[in-house]
Each structure stands twice: as structure tokens, then as C-alpha cells.
Amino acid sequence: MSKIDRMGTTERMSKIVIHNDTVYLGGQVADNGDAAIGPQTENMLSKVDALIQKAGSNREHILSATVYLRDMKDFAGMNAVWDQWIPKGHAPARACVEARLARPDLLVEVSIIAARKG
């Protein structure tokens, strides 16, 4: 049977789920909901860094990302931060959609799937 590890689990969700050598992160948002799209994206991605490192992975091993924006007008601002964060030559498969987020002050959320480092 395949092994499934869960980290940061509450009754509702896990922050990290690892199945075999694939890492799944629950949706990550910024802590600073009163900030603009750039700082919110930076804060959100720093949380992703910490979680994927804890799971034995890193940015170079991200396979897929789904980005949720409260308003597509923030697409360029989010991408300005994203493009600096993702290592050159390691862009994951990615989708970006406009969606209502859990709190009205949140502008961006991301869900990540990554491979563990070999």
C-alpha cells in the first residue's frame, strides 16, 4: 500500500499531504490581508517556501500551481512577484483563475503540487 503522510492537520484540512514522493499543499494566502497584491503575493509565496521545504521539496520541484485571484486586474502585479520567485527553467504547469476567496481582504491564493527532492 502507498504511504500517506499528513502535516499540520486539523479537523478540516492538512497544510501538507505527501503521497509517495508527491507533495500537495493546501491553499496558501497572505497573512497581511490589508496589503496590495505585490506584498500579499510575496507573503503567500514565502509560506509556500517554508511548507515545501518542510515536506522535503523546493521551488525547482514544483509540478503544478493553481493561482486564485479575487480580481484579474491583479494578474500583472501577481505575475511580477511570481516571475521573480520561480527559478528560471523550472516553471510549473500553472492555471490562474478569478475567484471569491475565503476573506474579502485576500487578493490571492495558491495551491501547489510538488515532487520531493530525490
C-alpha positions in Angstrom: 0.0 0.0 0.0 1.1 3.6 -0.6 2.0 5.6 2.4 0.3 8.9 3.0 1.7 11.5 5.5 -0.2 14.5 6.7 1.3 17.5 8.4 -0.4 20.5 10.0 -3.7 18.6 10.1 -6.9 20.0 11.7 -10.4 18.5 11.5 -10.9 20.4 8.3 -7.7 20.2 6.3 -3.9 19.4 6.2 -1.3 22.0 5.3 0.8 19.3 3.7 -0.1 15.9 2.3 2.7 13.6 1.0 1.8 10.6 -1.1 4.8 8.6 -2.2 7.1 11.3 -3.5 4.4 13.9 -4.3 3.7 16.9 -2.1 0.3 18.6 -2.0 -0.1 21.9 -0.2 -3.4 23.2 1.0 -4.2 26.7 -0.4 -1.9 29.4 0.9 -2.8 33.0 1.4 -1.1 36.1 2.8 -1.1 36.9 6.5 -1.3 40.6 5.6 -4.7 41.0 4.0 -4.6 44.8 4.2 -1.6 44.9 1.8 -1.6 45.3 -2.0 -1.2 42.4 -4.5 2.6 42.5 -4.6 3.2 42.2 -0.8 0.3 39.7 -0.5 1.9 37.5 -3.2 5.4 37.8 -1.6 4.0 36.8 1.8 2.0 33.9 0.4 5.0 32.6 -1.6 7.2 32.8 1.5 4.7 30.5 3.2 4.9 28.1 0.3 8.7 28.1 0.6 8.5 27.1 4.2 6.0 24.3 3.7 7.6 22.7 0.7 11.0 22.8 2.4 9.4 21.1 5.5 8.0 18.4 3.1 11.4 17.8 1.5 11.0 19.8 -1.7 11.8 23.2 -3.1 10.8 25.7 -5.9 12.7 23.7 -8.5 10.4 20.7 -7.9 7.0 22.4 -8.2 5.0 20.4 -10.7 1.7 22.4 -10.7 0.3 25.6 -9.3 -3.3 27.0 -9.3 -3.4 30.7 -8.6 -6.7 32.2 -7.5 -7.1 36.0 -7.8 -10.0 37.9 -6.3 -9.8 40.2 -9.4 -8.0 39.6 -12.7 -6.9 43.2 -12.6 -4.2 42.0 -10.2 -2.8 39.4 -12.7 0.2 41.6 -13.8 1.0 42.5 -10.2 0.9 38.9 -9.0 3.0 37.8 -12.0 5.7 40.4 -11.3 6.3 38.8 -8.0 5.8 35.2 -9.3 8.2 35.6 -12.2 11.0 36.7 -9.7 10.2 33.8 -7.3 10.1 30.8 -9.7 13.6 29.7 -10.7 14.4 30.2 -14.4 13.8 27.0 -16.4 11.6 25.5 -13.6 8.2 27.0 -14.4 5.4 24.6 -13.3 2.2 23.8 -15.1 0.0 26.7 -13.9 -3.6 27.9 -14.1 -4.8 31.3 -12.9 -8.5 31.9 -12.2 -10.6 34.7 -10.8 -12.5 33.5 -7.7 -14.0 34.6 -4.4 -11.6 33.9 -1.6 -12.3 33.0 2.0 -12.0 36.6 3.2 -12.8 39.8 1.3 -9.4 41.3 2.2 -7.5 38.5 0.4 -6.4 39.2 -3.1 -4.5 35.9 -4.0 -4.3 32.3 -3.0 -2.2 29.4 -4.4 -2.4 25.6 -4.4 0.8 23.7 -5.1 1.8 20.2 -6.1 5.5 19.4 -6.0 7.8 16.4 -6.2 10.1 15.6 -3.3 13.8 16.1 -3.9 15.5 12.9 -4.9 
